[in-house]
């Protein structure tokens, strides 16, 4: 799933603290002491944040694939940790490998 990083996300990341205004990154209300970033800084931060988000796709996919924690703990109780790793964890890791 593609999640588009917004200008507001980038500005918030660059400035920190509370911001007000539109979520599309226009008409931002900065607090005292906050310096508005330049357009070039915002554009670069959007690219950086999007790359960071995209790089974690495997982790998001794994999270939805694993059974609920209670079921996993029950499986460990009845079958042991090694069997849990073999039957539950490794197939998901194989399906969604971590990029190198």
N, C-alpha and C positions, 0 to 999 in steps of 0.2 A: 504494500500500500504506500502510495506517495503522500507524504505529509509536507505541504509547502511551508517553509519557514517564512514568516512575514517580516516586513520592515519593523513592525513593533517589537517582534521577538529580538531582532538584531539590535535595535536601539536600547531595549531593556537590558540586553546582555552587555552592551558597551557602557551604559551609563550606570546601571545598578540602582537600587533603591526604588522608591515609589514613582511611578509615572502616571499621568492622566492623559486623556485625549482619545483619539480614534485608534482602534485596533489595526487599522490598515497603515498606521505609521504617519498619518497626516495630523496636523494640529496637535502635536504633543505638548502637554503641559509639564515643564521641567520644574523640579523643586529647587530651592535656593542651593547654590553650590554645585549643581549639575551642569556640565558643559555639553551642549548639543553636539553630537558627532557630525562629521562631514558626510556628504553623500558618498564619497569614495570609501570611507570607513564603514558606513552602513552596508554598502554593496558587498564589500569584502567580508563583513560579518555574516551576512545572509548566506554567502557561499560557504563560509567555514561551518556555520551551524547546520546547513543542509548536508554537508559532507559528513559531519559528526553523526547526524541523525541516520543518514543512509548506511553508515558503517555499522550501525547497531541493529540492522534488519534481522540478522541471524538470531540475535538474542530475543527480539520481540517474537519471532516465529517460534523459537523454542518454548518461550513462556506459554504460548497458547496451546502448544502440543503436549506439554507435560500434564499428567493427571493432577487432580487436586492434591494438596499436601497431605490431607488426612488419608487419602487412598495410598499415597506413596509410603507413608509411615506404617500403615497396616501391612503393605507388601513387604517392607523391611522386617517387620515383626515376624511375619510368617515364613519369609524366604531368606532373610539375611541381606546384608549390605551388598555383598558381591553379586548376588543374583539380581538385586535391584539395579545395580550399575549396568549389568549385562542386559537385562530385559527392558528396563524403563529408560535409563539415562542414555546409554550408548546409541540406541537406535535413533533417538531424537538428535543427538549430536552428529550422527552420521548423515541424517537427512538435512540438517542445517549447520554445515561446518562453519567454524569461525574463520573469517578471512585472515590471511597472513600478511 
